[in-house]
Amino acid sequence: MSEEPPQSSFLEKIKSIFLVTDKKNNNIQAGDEKIEEIIQNVIDIKDSVVSEIMIPRVNISSISESDDIKNVMLVLNDTKHSRYPVFSADNKNVLGVLHVKDLLNVLGLEEEKFNLKKILRDVKFVPETKKVTSLLEEFKKDKAHLAIVLDEYGSVEGLITIEDILEEIVGEIEDEFYEESESKIITINENEYIVSSFIEKEKFEDFFQTNLDCPEVETLGGYILKEVGHLPKVGESLRHENLELIITSADQRKIKKITVRKID
């Protein structure tokens, strides 16, 4: 039996949220162009698999089972997510998910009594070939928000959240911890950044003190497209001076996010 949910059922549920009834003419009409775009995005992702929109392993903000409470808090303060995968000491397997609110009951404990494993929640694993629409249905059914993506050998390939899927439908979702969206640059550490592909070329050049020397484009995404000569996939990279630009998020139509690393 196929794991894919009935497509018509899935699409009708989404469409019913956004379509309005014109009672006078007894017609169903889209409220505006944005709604039509959202409906089209739902149709477009019906054949997408999770590997196309997941966060690659190299960009996962994670915690190790060997981390003490101080190290855990450092990760939380630097990245400000609500859930974190917790890896085994050898960094090969994911043992569970740490939900930030579960830390509240243990913050007052003495350091030697802190046991990270005791507060981990079960983690959901999915194959990289799983259909996005099928996973969205499972997230809803299981009331889950996050899954670890595995390759055919069972190795961790990446991470996908319900937010990643919803962003494919409604566009980028900002949370209250992001710096103002106009900056379009998120600092991971002093040598690594996540940058929106839509950032203005001049703003990127000013921030990283570089010159892309490409007057015919206006954005970082445009520069990458011109340099590589095709729409790159997640994981592809190029180098400019002392910067390595790695495609972190992309779909069949556009580049979304780029990891920028300063290298020697």
Phi, psi and omega in degrees: 000136181290144179279346184287128178292156178306121188295320181298320179297315181297314183293321182296324178297316180291314182299323183296337179288324191254340182274146179242153181264128172271096188295328182296316182259000180056039180242153172263125183230149175285142182296320179197183184296324180298319180295319177299321179296318180298315179298319179295323178297322177299316180295321183294330184272002185298334180254004182283148176246161189298331181297340182281338183233003182289164171274119181299153183306320184299338182253009180283130171276115188225174179231148177261148179299339181272356181291137173274178185298327180294315179293322177299315181294328177297317178296316181298317181292327182283326189248329173057048170263171179262341181222143181223132171289142179249118183269156174292166184300330179274002175066024182257326186238151175262123185272334182172188180240132175265121173265130186304322183293340178287346177284339186301326183281349184241357183296333181275356181286152173294149188304321183289344179266354181289124180231102185298321184299330184290341183249011179283146174260158179299148180248145179265132177248138178223149177286152182295342181268003182292140178292140180298318181296323178294318179294322178299319177297320180292320177303316181295315182295316184272356185055042180256159181237347190214144176218148176266131183265128181247148174274185185293344179262000179088009178274150181289122179258329183179197183218143177224141180240165177297330178296321179301319180290316180296326178294332175294335183265311188252356181100180185300134178249119177268148173245173188290349182265347178291145171292167185312135188298338181295337181290322177058019176229123178249124181276122175271310172204188187293346181240004184217137185218151170253125188235136175292139178292344183270002180298141179297139184304317182296323180293320176298315181297319180295316184294316184262006176051057181218174178227113181286342176051053181216076187295342184279355178243161183246341185233166176296320178300320178296322178297315181296317179301319180292322184288317184272338176080008177201170176283108185287156176265165176302131180103338177291152184213164171212162182244137174228113183053240182262020182242136171254125182252116184243128178291117183260326181215131180199158172231196184288351186246332187200159169278141180247304183228149180232132170274127179248122180242135174275128182234158180284000000 
